[in-house]
């Protein structure tokens, strides 16, 4: 059943993220803010926000909290 939920919410889809999206994804899981991610990844804050929107869309979540909760529920 957990695998079904993982597929339903897209958490198993972490594998479809691009390398840059995965980098941003894991920084989000560490609790980093967009400005911190931008500095560490050497991209603009607007670039980080773009990647965050793409990650949310691909993983079918709407907030960082939802992303983290679902990640730990279905990993």
KEVEX-736803 format. One record per residue: x, y negated, z negated of N, C-alpha, C, O, CB in turn. Coordinates in steps of 0.001 Angstrom, whole numbers, plus 500000, padded with zeros to 6 digits. Atoms other than C-alpha are relative to their C-alpha. Glycine has a CB too. Layout:
XYZXYZXYZXYZXYZ/...
***
This chain:
500824501200500000500000500000500000500860498748500000500549497791500710499067499996498798/499131501175500042502808497556499174500562499682501376500691498511501732501139500215499007/499471500235498660504236498023502668498945499324500866499271498450501669500461501322500646/501066500632499242500842497114504137499895498523499652499751497683500541498669500703499739/500064501396500413500745493919502090501194499238500550501049498098500993499950499887498467/498811500655499478504292493108503142499818499636501458500174498534501876501220500891499829/500241500283498598503314493385506784498929498938500166499056498054501012499602501266500734/501105500956499911500090491445506244500503498582499755500098497651500451498890500355498991/499509501328500337501947488532504695501262499615500749501728498481500637500252499916498537/498860500325499180504902488741507019501343500045499301502348499663499900499810498684500561/498728499992500709507575489243504370500965500975500663502171500729500678499795500368498520/499126499089499275508909492226506304500573499327501241501529499823501837499245501272500388/499565500725498813509339489715509115501263499187499771501708498489500681498906499097500469/498743500708500249512445488263507457501004500382501078501848499572501461500561500326498581/499080499536498967514279490329510053499827499271501322500737499291502151499819501470500216/500194500724498740512764488230512858500492498560499920500469497840500919498532500015500389/499473501356500131514224485011511475501346499894500707502120500850500755500139499606498512/498697500248499389517129483488513333501049499922498891500699499763497721499985498684500855/498968500114501037520486483405511540499900498692499198500076498711497980501376500100500637/500115501280500713519996479696510679498762500003499105498815499504497981499936498817501002/501203499910500820516445480343509447500244500870498778499780500544497685498834500555500817/499674499142501146517735483169507247500864499251498995500675499387497786500720501279500466/499151500775500885520391480856505850499151499044499166499312498971497948501058499226500805/500893500938500699517755478238504961499068500767499063498840500340497931499172499159501019/500899499158500794515390480961503689500642500399498669500028500246497614499610501257500794/499348499551501223517900482313501181500381498828499094500408498979497873501237500816500340/499745501186500823518828478805500027498715499552499310498747499109498162500579498850500860/501289500311500624515122478159499412499742500924498822499282500485497768498859500115501022/500203499036501083514958481330497335500865499680498791500503500012497662500297501410500487/499125500404501103517841479964495251499502498736499320500075498299498321501418499788500502/500588501182500612515687476925494496500579498683500498500340497630499906500167500078498532/499391501221499477517631474447496597498960499113500670498007499607501271501115500340500990/500850500997499350515928471271497811500514499760501418501650500104501743499972498666499185/499651500241498602515941470197501466501291499203500136502114499499501003498869499270500701/498797500831499928518617467574500836501255500820499680502295500646500314499884498807499031/498875499134500367520892470149499167500321500997501116501482501247501437499690500752498696/499818499054498897520332472651501962500675499295501177501593499834501794498638500609500436/499429500766498893521109469973504545501494499780499801502285499955500727499286498654500142/498585500242500284524390469133502865500820501281500144501869501288500787500168499426498589/499254498741499992525465472755502413500070500619501397501082501218501760499365500988499031/500057499388498671524403473842505924500489499061501102500529499439502273498582500440500303/499511501007499047525749470681507603498990499699501105499330499633502286501304500466500622/501047500422499069522434469778509215499215498875499341499363498621498146499057501196500392/500781501111500542520037466871508796498854500518499135498463501681499235499452499121501138/501152499639500835517213466884506256498804500305500898498045501233500620499654498856498993/501115499716499084514728466704509139500194501355500681499219502051500968499873498882501064/499718498673499455516449469760510622499621501092499020499052502114499403501470500123500367/500377499035501043516009471597507339498489500126499941497961501237499886500559499575498619/501464499968500057512337470639507233499416500728501210498416501434501088499436498573499924/500415499278498794511954471920510804500145501511499784499229502277500084500840499544501229/499785498572500243513467475279509824499037500537498947498548501660499072501442500253499561/500940499576501044511291475458506705498618500237500610497977501246500316499919498937498865/501311499823499349508140474957508808499972501263500849498985501999500839499661498780500873/499928498787499170509259477686511220499983501255499126499317502235499461501275499983500881/499962498863500926510003480053508309498611500259499434498141501397499422501009499743498853/501344499846500558506616479410506718499051500603501034498263501495500720499461498643499511/500888499506498939504862480017510035500292501474500292499367502281500392500167499152501291/499643498622499681506774483219510781499652500969498873499286502116499131501477500088500310/500268499134501145506270484598507261498592499822499443498219500448498451501008499736498913/501418500197500340502675483364507015499810499550498554499004500123497822499221501288500237/500161500618501316503066481271503846499838498499500194500120497968501268501218500318499065/500252501429499907502192477657503077500840499149499056500957497939499251498571499741499740/499212500754500976504403476670500138501245500786499610501333501993499835499156499675498748/498783499343500473507822477406498689499663500997498895500231502089498850501021498957499494/500397499098501086506182478942495621499420501289500554499767502381500103498981499319499077/500602498827499370504118481274497781501076500855500680501022502084500620498927499570501026/498893499295499347507254482200499745500787500831498992501061502008499226500934499001500705/499203499311501020509195483109496612499203501140499369499724502244499210500460499008498912/500831498966500625506322485028495000499849501184500933500042502327500517498616499439499624/500196498905499050505638487060498118501294500741500300501292501959500483499407499471501288/498711499349499757509314487724498710500287501033498899500658502170499189501140498944500067/499697499090501104509732489265495262498949501083499815499259502153499291500143499222498725/501031498969500074506403491124495423500256501121501001500006502290500704498626499388500246/499956499041498902507199492854498703501397500373500462501552500984501520499250499460501145/498656499613499552510951493263498848500324501410499611501414501898499909501044499069499433/
***
